[in-house]
């Protein structure tokens, strides 16, 4: 009954092919939370009832499936496994919903709802985000249970089905069930490792908010010869408005969007972190805030992006001045940026530069707030030490560059949050050909088995 035995047990779960077959079963659920069809909502409930609840109950969890108070959100599973009121309590989390499957857009030989194995890759929608990640953590708990006969701590779990639509309803459910979700720490998994071969740990995330910038100048489209020089061009107005938000290298010019939270402590934590790794594109060295390192730009600063732009009929242009133009935009922001002031600050900035005709239309998904836990926090130190003991090395981030509903855990449940991601940056999440790397999944099972073993074995932060 040793730590090494629990890690070996988790490794054998992978090597025997059981992990892959279990993941294949999870991927087969078409749990698209972005799909408004009634059958998609039914599939979300089936995922919890058929895939999650029986497995957790077999481990000794008492489970309840809770309806979402927001009609746009799917149900949640709340589970609890109690071994002793004097023991530490760990909360873990995952989401079983995915973005749209994007059938017909995957390359030949791949389908979103069937696992396809090619070399070290397992393809399928939700493999990386987030089905493999919560499967790994559940299997790691099972490995500890199988070896020790107990965990040595209490466990609570949340599996939501609305993360890909902004975790709608999650804050309300957390407020309603706060007493049932009380814990000492959140330990969960989402997002990518910095480098596939090295575990990553982060303690928060950048916030994110999405909105459309719209210019409407006149009804219909009008001949560009007969009306050129007489009618305002909405695409040109929109392009100039966008150009006043950042400069030519993407440096933000909206004063309230420039954070003051890049402290010396955060800079030190980011100093030696790599930002290039896996099979993603090369980093553009001349893009972003000029005075910052690449790691500081993506983990310690705000970034503005234009996700899509359209005016007229791009696929079949005609000789006409369009009456409208639209850009879908997003701000990713770190701690120190007021999320409630993101849109008002932009309104003030556009008006000050003469762009009062540009409308700002926030998306109804709302936003995730930015969060960050000090890397010296005792729970960060505890989990980090455990991971290093198993893997030998670890990348530690103050916060993830992406966004997730961490603010519900920090602000409502008032928990320190530790995230240990099990994917990698080239995984194509949210895109066709989504996949995970088998070596990363195998290593993650070992890492998490070690973490859960140590929580039940060693003195934990009080």
C-alpha positions as CSV (number, residue, x, y, z in Angstrom):
1,X,0.0,0.0,0.0
2,X,2.3,2.7,-1.3
3,X,2.2,5.9,-3.4
4,X,4.1,4.0,-6.2
5,X,1.5,1.3,-6.2
6,X,-1.3,3.8,-6.7
7,X,0.6,5.4,-9.6
8,X,1.3,2.0,-11.1
9,X,-2.4,1.2,-10.9
10,X,-3.3,4.4,-12.8
11,X,-0.6,3.6,-15.4
12,X,-2.0,0.1,-15.9
13,X,-5.5,1.6,-16.4
14,X,-4.0,3.4,-19.4
15,X,-1.8,0.7,-20.7
16,X,-4.5,-1.9,-20.7
17,X,-6.6,0.3,-23.1
18,X,-9.3,0.9,-20.6
19,X,-8.8,4.6,-20.6
20,X,-9.2,4.8,-24.3
21,X,-12.4,2.7,-24.3
22,X,-13.8,4.8,-21.5
23,X,-13.0,8.0,-23.3
24,X,-14.5,6.7,-26.5
25,X,-17.8,6.1,-24.6
26,X,-17.8,9.7,-23.3
27,X,-17.1,11.1,-26.7
28,X,-20.0,9.2,-28.2
29,X,-22.4,11.5,-26.3
30,X,-23.2,14.5,-28.6
31,X,-23.2,16.9,-25.7
32,X,-23.2,20.2,-27.7
33,X,-24.3,22.9,-25.3
34,X,-24.1,25.4,-28.2
35,X,-26.8,23.4,-30.1
36,X,-30.3,24.8,-29.3
37,X,-32.1,21.7,-30.4
38,X,-34.1,19.8,-27.7
39,X,-32.2,16.6,-28.4
40,X,-28.9,18.3,-27.5
41,X,-30.4,19.2,-24.1
42,X,-31.5,15.6,-23.6
43,X,-28.0,14.4,-24.5
44,X,-26.5,16.6,-21.8
45,X,-28.7,14.9,-19.2
46,X,-27.9,11.5,-20.6
47,X,-24.2,12.2,-20.2
48,X,-24.7,12.8,-16.5
49,X,-27.2,10.0,-15.8
50,X,-25.6,7.3,-17.9
51,X,-21.9,8.1,-18.0
52,X,-21.1,10.0,-14.8
53,X,-23.5,9.1,-12.0
54,X,-23.1,5.3,-12.1
55,X,-19.3,5.5,-12.0
56,X,-19.3,8.0,-9.2
57,X,-21.8,6.1,-7.2
58,X,-19.7,2.9,-7.6
59,X,-16.9,4.9,-5.9
60,X,-19.2,5.8,-3.0
61,X,-20.4,9.2,-4.1
62,X,-23.9,10.4,-3.3
63,X,-25.0,12.2,-6.5
64,X,-27.8,14.5,-7.4
65,X,-28.5,16.0,-10.8
66,X,-29.7,19.6,-10.5
67,X,-31.7,21.5,-13.1
68,X,-30.2,24.7,-14.3
69,X,-32.1,27.8,-13.2
70,X,-31.2,29.4,-16.5
71,X,-33.2,28.0,-19.4
72,X,-30.2,28.4,-21.7
73,X,-28.1,26.1,-19.5
74,X,-27.9,22.4,-19.0
75,X,-28.1,20.3,-15.8
76,X,-25.3,19.8,-13.3
77,X,-24.2,16.8,-11.3
78,X,-23.3,17.4,-7.7
79,X,-21.5,14.6,-5.9
80,X,-20.2,14.1,-2.4
81,X,-18.1,11.3,-0.8
82,X,-17.5,11.7,3.0
83,X,-14.9,9.7,4.9
84,X,-14.7,11.8,8.0
85,X,-15.7,15.3,9.2
86,X,-12.2,15.9,10.6
87,X,-10.6,15.2,7.2
88,X,-9.8,17.8,4.5
89,X,-12.3,18.2,1.7
90,X,-11.4,18.5,-1.9
91,X,-13.7,19.9,-4.6
92,X,-13.1,18.8,-8.2
93,X,-14.9,19.9,-11.4
94,X,-15.3,19.1,-15.0
95,X,-17.6,19.9,-17.9
96,X,-19.2,17.3,-20.1
97,X,-20.5,19.7,-22.7
98,X,-18.7,20.5,-25.9
99,X,-18.7,23.1,-28.7
100,X,-20.5,22.2,-31.9
101,X,-19.3,19.0,-33.5
102,X,-18.7,20.7,-36.8
103,X,-19.5,17.6,-38.8
104,X,-18.2,17.7,-42.3
105,X,-15.3,20.0,-41.5
106,X,-13.0,17.3,-40.0
107,X,-10.3,15.9,-42.3
108,X,-10.9,12.6,-44.1
109,X,-11.1,9.6,-41.8
110,X,-12.2,11.6,-38.7
111,X,-15.6,12.0,-37.1
112,X,-16.4,14.2,-34.1
113,X,-18.4,11.6,-32.1
114,X,-16.1,8.6,-32.7
115,X,-12.7,8.2,-31.2
116,X,-10.0,7.7,-33.9
117,X,-6.5,6.6,-32.9
118,X,-3.6,7.8,-35.1
119,X,-0.2,7.2,-33.6
120,X,0.0,9.1,-30.3
121,X,-3.3,11.0,-31.0
122,X,-6.9,10.3,-30.0
123,X,-9.3,12.4,-32.2
124,X,-12.8,13.3,-31.2
125,X,-15.0,16.2,-30.0
126,X,-14.4,16.7,-26.3
127,X,-11.3,14.6,-26.1
128,X,-9.3,17.6,-25.0
129,X,-12.1,19.9,-23.7
130,X,-13.0,18.5,-21.3
131,X,-14.0,14.8,-21.3
132,X,-10.5,13.3,-21.0
133,X,-9.6,15.8,-18.3
134,X,-12.3,14.9,-15.8
135,X,-12.0,11.2,-16.7
136,X,-8.3,11.3,-15.8
137,X,-9.1,12.8,-12.4
138,X,-11.9,10.4,-11.6
139,X,-9.7,7.5,-12.7
140,X,-6.9,8.8,-10.5
141,X,-9.2,8.8,-7.5
142,X,-10.3,5.3,-8.3
143,X,-6.6,4.2,-8.4
144,X,-6.0,5.6,-4.9
145,X,-9.2,3.9,-3.6
146,X,-8.2,0.6,-5.1
147,X,-4.8,0.6,-3.4
148,X,-5.6,2.2,-0.1
149,X,-9.2,1.3,0.3
150,X,-10.0,4.9,1.2
151,X,-9.0,8.3,-0.1
152,X,-8.0,9.8,3.3
153,X,-10.1,12.9,2.5
154,X,-13.6,14.0,1.6
155,X,-14.4,14.7,-2.0
156,X,-17.0,16.8,-3.7
157,X,-17.5,17.0,-7.4
158,X,-19.3,19.2,-9.9
159,X,-19.9,18.2,-13.5
160,X,-21.6,21.0,-15.5
161,X,-23.0,20.9,-19.0
162,X,-22.9,24.6,-19.9
163,X,-19.3,25.7,-19.8
164,X,-19.1,26.2,-23.6
165,X,-22.0,28.7,-23.3
166,X,-20.4,30.7,-20.5
167,X,-21.3,28.5,-17.6
168,X,-24.8,30.0,-17.5
169,X,-26.5,29.2,-14.2
170,X,-23.4,28.1,-12.5
171,X,-23.1,31.1,-10.2
172,X,-26.8,30.8,-9.1
173,X,-26.4,27.1,-8.4
174,X,-23.2,27.7,-6.4
175,X,-25.1,30.3,-4.3
176,X,-28.0,28.0,-3.7
177,X,-25.9,24.9,-2.8
178,X,-22.9,26.7,-1.2
179,X,-23.1,24.7,2.0
180,X,-22.9,21.4,0.0
181,X,-19.9,22.7,-2.0
182,X,-17.8,23.9,1.0
183,X,-14.2,22.6,0.7
184,X,-10.6,23.4,1.5
185,X,-9.5,23.7,-2.1
186,X,-10.6,23.2,-5.7
187,X,-8.3,20.8,-7.6
188,X,-9.5,20.5,-11.2
189,X,-8.3,20.2,-14.8
190,X,-9.0,22.2,-17.9
191,X,-6.9,23.9,-20.6
192,X,-3.5,23.0,-22.0
193,X,0.0,22.3,-20.7
194,X,2.6,24.8,-21.7
195,X,4.7,22.0,-23.1
196,X,3.3,18.5,-23.7
197,X,6.0,16.7,-21.8
198,X,6.0,18.9,-18.7
199,X,3.0,19.2,-16.3
200,X,1.5,22.6,-15.8
201,X,-0.3,24.1,-12.8
202,X,-2.2,27.4,-12.8
203,X,-4.2,29.1,-10.1
204,X,-6.6,31.3,-12.0
205,X,-7.5,32.5,-15.5
206,X,-7.8,35.6,-17.6
207,X,-11.3,36.9,-17.9
208,X,-13.1,37.2,-21.2
209,X,-15.9,39.2,-22.7
210,X,-17.2,39.2,-26.3
211,X,-19.1,41.9,-28.1
212,X,-20.0,43.1,-31.6
213,X,-19.1,46.4,-33.0
214,X,-21.7,47.4,-35.6
215,X,-22.0,50.3,-38.0
216,X,-25.3,50.9,-39.8
217,X,-25.3,53.9,-42.1
218,X,-28.2,53.5,-44.5
219,X,-30.9,51.1,-45.7
220,X,-29.8,48.5,-48.3
221,X,-26.8,48.6,-50.6
222,X,-26.3,51.2,-53.2
223,X,-24.4,51.4,-56.5
224,X,-20.7,52.2,-55.7
225,X,-20.4,54.3,-58.9
226,X,-23.6,56.4,-58.6
227,X,-23.3,56.8,-54.8
228,X,-19.5,56.6,-54.2
229,X,-18.4,59.7,-52.4
230,X,-21.9,60.5,-51.3
231,X,-22.7,57.7,-48.9
232,X,-20.6,56.9,-45.8
233,X,-18.9,53.5,-46.0
234,X,-19.6,51.5,-42.8
235,X,-16.7,49.1,-43.4
236,X,-14.3,52.0,-43.5
237,X,-15.8,53.6,-40.4
238,X,-15.5,50.3,-38.6
239,X,-11.9,49.7,-39.7
240,X,-10.9,53.1,-38.4
241,X,-12.8,52.5,-35.1
242,X,-10.9,49.3,-34.6
243,X,-7.6,51.0,-35.4
244,X,-8.2,53.4,-32.5
245,X,-8.6,50.5,-30.0
246,X,-5.0,49.2,-30.6
247,X,-2.0,50.4,-32.6
248,X,-0.5,48.6,-35.6
249,X,1.2,46.0,-33.4
250,X,-1.9,45.3,-31.3
251,X,-1.0,47.4,-28.2
252,X,-4.1,48.4,-26.4
253,X,-5.0,52.1,-26.4
254,X,-8.1,52.1,-24.3
255,X,-6.7,53.4,-20.9
256,X,-9.0,51.4,-18.7
257,X,-8.0,48.2,-20.5
258,X,-4.4,48.5,-19.6
259,X,-3.9,46.6,-16.3
260,X,-1.7,47.6,-13.3
261,X,-1.4,44.1,-11.8
262,X,1.8,42.9,-13.5
263,X,3.7,43.0,-10.2
264,X,7.3,42.0,-9.6
265,X,6.0,38.7,-8.1
266,X,4.1,37.9,-11.2
267,X,7.0,38.8,-13.5
268,X,9.3,36.5,-11.5
269,X,6.8,33.7,-11.8
270,X,6.7,34.2,-15.6
271,X,10.4,34.9,-16.1
272,X,11.5,31.5,-17.4
273,X,8.2,30.1,-18.8
274,X,8.2,29.0,-22.4
275,X,5.4,30.1,-24.7
276,X,6.4,28.1,-27.7
277,X,5.7,24.4,-27.6
278,X,3.8,21.6,-29.2
279,X,2.7,22.0,-32.8
280,X,1.1,25.5,-32.7
281,X,2.1,28.4,-34.9
282,X,5.3,30.4,-34.2
283,X,4.9,33.3,-31.9
284,X,5.0,36.7,-33.6
285,X,7.8,38.6,-31.8
286,X,6.7,42.0,-33.0
287,X,3.0,41.6,-31.8
288,X,1.6,42.8,-28.5
289,X,2.9,45.1,-25.8
290,X,6.4,46.0,-26.8
291,X,7.9,46.4,-23.3
292,X,6.8,42.9,-22.2
293,X,8.1,39.4,-22.8
294,X,6.0,37.0,-24.7
295,X,5.0,35.2,-21.4
296,X,4.0,38.5,-19.8
297,X,1.9,39.4,-22.8
298,X,-0.2,36.2,-22.7
299,X,-0.3,35.5,-19.0
300,X,0.1,38.9,-17.4
301,X,-1.6,41.4,-19.7
302,X,-4.8,42.1,-21.6
303,X,-5.3,41.2,-25.3
304,X,-7.8,42.4,-27.8
305,X,-8.8,40.3,-30.8
306,X,-11.2,40.7,-33.8
307,X,-12.7,37.2,-34.1
308,X,-14.7,37.9,-37.3
309,X,-15.6,40.8,-39.6
310,X,-18.2,41.1,-42.3
311,X,-19.7,43.8,-44.6
312,X,-21.6,43.3,-47.8
313,X,-21.6,39.8,-49.3
314,X,-17.9,38.6,-49.1
315,X,-18.6,35.3,-51.1
316,X,-20.3,37.2,-53.9
317,X,-19.2,40.9,-53.9
318,X,-21.2,43.3,-56.0
319,X,-20.6,47.0,-57.1
320,X,-22.4,48.4,-54.1
321,X,-21.7,50.3,-50.9
322,X,-23.1,48.1,-48.1
323,X,-25.3,49.7,-45.5
324,X,-23.7,47.9,-42.5
325,X,-20.5,46.4,-41.2
326,X,-19.9,44.2,-38.1
327,X,-16.9,42.9,-36.2
328,X,-17.1,40.4,-33.4
329,X,-14.5,41.3,-30.9
330,X,-13.1,39.9,-27.6
331,X,-11.1,41.2,-24.7
332,X,-9.1,38.7,-22.6
333,X,-8.2,40.5,-19.4
334,X,-6.2,39.8,-16.2
335,X,-6.8,40.7,-12.6
336,X,-6.9,44.5,-12.2
337,X,-9.4,45.1,-15.0
338,X,-13.0,45.9,-14.0
339,X,-15.2,43.6,-16.0
340,X,-18.2,45.8,-15.5
341,X,-16.3,48.7,-17.0
342,X,-15.0,47.0,-20.1
343,X,-17.8,48.0,-22.4
344,X,-18.5,51.5,-20.9
345,X,-14.7,52.3,-21.1
346,X,-14.8,51.3,-24.8
347,X,-17.9,53.5,-25.3
348,X,-16.1,56.5,-23.8
349,X,-13.0,55.8,-25.9
350,X,-14.9,55.5,-29.2
351,X,-16.9,58.6,-28.5
352,X,-13.7,60.6,-27.6
353,X,-12.3,59.6,-31.0
354,X,-15.4,60.6,-33.0
355,X,-16.9,57.1,-33.5
356,X,-20.3,57.7,-31.9
357,X,-21.9,55.9,-34.8
358,X,-20.3,52.6,-33.8
359,X,-22.7,50.5,-31.7
360,X,-21.4,48.1,-29.0
361,X,-23.6,45.0,-28.6
362,X,-22.4,42.7,-25.8
363,X,-23.0,39.0,-26.4
364,X,-25.6,37.5,-24.0
365,X,-23.1,34.9,-22.8
366,X,-21.8,37.5,-20.4
367,X,-18.2,37.2,-19.3
368,X,-15.8,35.2,-17.0
369,X,-14.1,37.4,-14.5
370,X,-10.3,37.3,-14.1
371,X,-8.8,35.4,-11.1
372,X,-5.3,34.7,-9.8
373,X,-3.9,33.0,-6.7
374,X,-0.5,33.7,-5.4
375,X,1.9,31.0,-6.4
376,X,3.2,30.9,-2.8
377,X,-0.2,29.9,-1.4
378,X,0.2,26.8,0.8
379,X,-2.1,24.7,-1.4
380,X,-0.2,25.7,-4.5
381,X,3.0,24.7,-2.8
382,X,1.5,21.4,-1.6
383,X,0.2,20.3,-5.0
384,X,3.3,21.6,-6.8
385,X,5.6,19.6,-4.6
386,X,3.5,16.5,-5.2
387,X,3.6,16.9,-9.0
388,X,7.4,17.5,-9.0
389,X,7.8,14.3,-6.9
390,X,6.0,12.3,-9.6
391,X,7.1,14.0,-12.8
392,X,10.4,15.7,-11.8
393,X,9.5,19.1,-13.2
394,X,6.6,21.5,-13.4
395,X,5.6,24.8,-15.0
396,X,3.7,27.1,-12.6
397,X,1.4,29.9,-14.0
398,X,-0.2,32.6,-11.9
399,X,-3.2,32.3,-14.3
400,X,-4.2,30.6,-17.5
401,X,-4.2,32.7,-20.6
402,X,-7.7,31.5,-21.5
403,X,-10.9,31.8,-19.6
404,X,-12.9,29.5,-17.4
405,X,-15.5,29.9,-14.6
406,X,-12.9,30.1,-11.9
407,X,-14.5,33.2,-10.5
408,X,-17.5,31.1,-9.3
409,X,-15.1,29.1,-7.2
410,X,-13.1,32.0,-5.8
411,X,-15.8,34.6,-5.4
412,X,-18.8,32.5,-4.4
413,X,-17.4,29.4,-2.8
414,X,-14.3,31.4,-1.6
415,X,-11.9,28.6,-2.4
416,X,-8.2,28.6,-3.4
417,X,-8.1,27.1,-6.8
418,X,-5.5,24.8,-8.3
419,X,-5.8,23.7,-12.0
420,X,-3.7,20.9,-13.5
421,X,-4.4,20.8,-17.2
422,X,-4.1,17.5,-19.2
423,X,-4.2,18.8,-22.8
424,X,-1.7,20.7,-24.9
425,X,-1.9,23.9,-27.0
426,X,-2.0,22.1,-30.4
427,X,-5.1,20.1,-29.5
428,X,-7.5,21.9,-31.8
429,X,-10.1,22.4,-29.1
430,X,-13.1,24.3,-30.4
431,X,-12.0,23.4,-34.0
432,X,-12.2,20.4,-36.3
433,X,-9.8,17.6,-35.6
434,X,-9.8,18.0,-31.8
435,X,-7.5,15.5,-30.1
436,X,-5.4,14.6,-27.1
437,X,-2.0,13.1,-26.9
438,X,-1.8,9.6,-25.4
439,X,1.6,10.2,-23.6
440,X,0.1,13.4,-21.9
441,X,-3.0,11.4,-20.8
442,X,-0.8,8.6,-19.4
443,X,1.5,11.0,-17.6
444,X,-1.5,13.0,-16.2
445,X,-3.0,9.8,-14.7
446,X,0.3,9.2,-12.9
447,X,0.5,12.9,-11.7
448,X,-3.1,13.0,-10.4
449,X,-2.8,9.6,-8.7
450,X,0.2,11.0,-6.9
451,X,-1.6,14.3,-5.9
452,X,-4.6,12.5,-4.5
453,X,-2.4,9.9,-2.7
454,X,-0.5,12.7,-1.0
455,X,-3.6,14.6,0.1
456,X,-4.7,11.5,2.0
457,X,-1.2,10.7,3.3
458,X,0.5,14.0,4.3
459,X,-0.4,17.0,6.4
460,X,-2.4,19.4,4.2
461,X,-2.6,23.1,4.6
462,X,-4.9,24.1,7.4
